[in-house]
Amino acid sequence: MLYHYLASDKNGKVSEGDLDADSLNGVLQHLVGQDLRPISVKPIQEKRRVRFLGSGIKIADKVFLAKYLALMLRVGTDLLAAIDILILDFENPAMKNLLLEVRDNLVRGRPFYEVFGRYPNTFSLVFVNLIKSAEASGNLQQTFEDLSVSLAEEAELRSQIRSALIYPIILIVFAVSIFTFISTFALPKIAAVFEDSNVEPPFFSQLVFGVGLFVNDHVILFLGSLIGITAFLIVFFKYTLAGKRVADRLFSNLPFIRKIYRDLAVQRFASTLSSLMKAGLPIVQAIDITADTVGYQALRISLLRISREGLAKGLTIGEAFRRETAFPRVVTNLVAISEKAGHLEEVLRTLSSFYAVNLKSLIKSLVSFLEPVLLVVMGVMVAMIALSVIVPIYQLATNF
C-alpha cells in the first residue's frame, strides 16, 4: 500500500513524500532507518484510486503517455525511472494517480499492464492487450510508439466528427431559442389583440397561437422537459446496451450516415487488427478483441463468425473473410491476397489510413449537406410563424 508521510530530521527540517510498504509499521521502520522522526503517516492508495475513478483521462493524455514512454525507453531509461519522472511532470491529477498505481505495481513486481486493465472505461481492451503482449515479448518501446500513432489518429478522427456536429447543434439550439422567445414574448401579445378586437384569425394562425400560448404558460415545463429528454437520450444511447443497439440500427439504415458509420467501423477494424497482429497476439484472439471495438453490430457478428466458425474450423483468413458479406468486397479481397503474400499486417495498416482519409471527405460532405438543410428548416419555421401573424393582421386591418 502507498503511504504519505510527514517527518522531521535532527535539525528540525520537515520533509514529506510517498512510500510503498506492506504496513504502517514498515513505513515507521524505514523512516527511523533514515534518521527521521515521523510526524504523520497516512495511507493514500484507496483515496487516490477513488479520485482517479471520479475524473476522466483524455485521449491527449494517453497520447502523451505513450509518446513519452516510447522516448524514454528508446534512450535507455528503465520503466520505473520513466514513471517516476512522469509522476512529477503530469499536472493532471487523474494521470498522476494512475501513474502512482503503476509505480506501486512495478515496485511489487506485478505486471505493468495490470493497472490499465482495472479501468476498462478509460483504457480499451486493445490498449491493455497490446501492453500485455509487449511486456511479455520485451517490445514495449515499439508498442508505445505504435500506440501513440494510433491514438493520435483516433483523436484526430474524433475531433473531425465533433467539429461536424458543432454547427448543426448550434443551429438547433438557435432554432429552439427563437421559438421559445417568440412563444413567450410575441405570440401572447398578438393573440391578445385579436381577442380584444373580436376578429377570428384563420385556423392555421389559431393553431400557431395555441401552441405559442401553451408554451408561454408552461415555459419552465417546456424547457425542463427538453433538457430532460436530451439528457435521457444521451445517457440511453451512450451508456446502455439497449440504447447502443437502437443507435446501431438507426445509423445502419440512415441514408449517407450509413456509409460513414460502416466506413468508421472498417477503419477501426483495420487499425486494431493490424496493431494486435504486430504485437504478436494469436490471430483468433486478435479478431475476437477487434470484434469488441468496431462498434458496428453487423461487422462485430461477422468477425466473431470468422474467428469461431471459420478459423477455429481450419479455414484460412482469406476464406473466412470471403464468406462474410458485411465487409466491403475490396476489403475481403485484399485480406485474402495479402494473407497469401504474407503482408496482411501492412495491408491492414494501409486500409486503415485509406479509410481515415475517406472518412474526412465524407464528414466534410455531410456538413456541407446539413448546413443548408438546417438553414432551410429554420427559415420554414420562422416563415410559418410570420405568416400565421401577418395574415390575421392583414385581415384585421382590412376590417378596420
Number of C-alpha atoms within 10 A of each C-alpha: 16 22 18 16 20 17 19 16 15 9 6 10 9 14 13 14 10 16 18 20 18 11 12 15 10 13 22 18 13 13 19 14 10 10 13 20 17 19 12 11 18 13 18 15 17 11 10 19 15 12 14 18 15 9 12 14 17 13 16 13 14 18 21 15 20 21 18 19 22 23 17 17 18 14 9 9 14 12 16 16 13 18 22 14 11 18 19 10 10 16 10 14 16 21 21 19 21 21 21 22 21 22 24 21 19 18 12 13 9 13 14 20 20 17 20 22 17 11 15 11 12 16 16 16 17 19 21 20 20 27 23 21 19 21 17 12 11 12 14 23 21 17 24 24 18 19 23 22 15 17 18 17 17 17 16 14 18 13 12 15 16 11 14 19 15 11 15 17 12 11 16 15 12 13 19 15 13 15 17 18 15 17 24 19 13 16 22 19 13 14 20 11 14 15 12 8 9 9 14 13 20 13 10 16 21 16 13 19 23 16 14 25 20 15 21 21 14 13 16 11 12 15 15 12 12 13 12 12 12 12 11 12 13 13 12 16 16 13 11 12 11 12 16 17 15 14 15 18 15 12 18 19 12 11 9 14 16 16 16 21 18 22 21 20 23 24 23 22 27 23 25 26 25 22 24 24 18 17 23 14 18 10 15 18 13 22 23 18 22 26 26 19 16 22 20 26 19 19 22 22 14 20 27 18 20 26 22 15 14 20 18 13 11 10 14 15 21 20 17 23 25 16 14 18 12 18 19 12 13 9 17 21 15 15 23 18 15 18 16 12 9 10 12 20 20 15 19 24 18 16 22 25 16 12 20 22 13 15 21 17 12 17 20 15 13 16 18 12 11 16 13 11 13 17 15 12 14 19 12 12 14 16 12 15 19 12 14 21 22 13 15 21 17 10 14 17 9 8 8 5
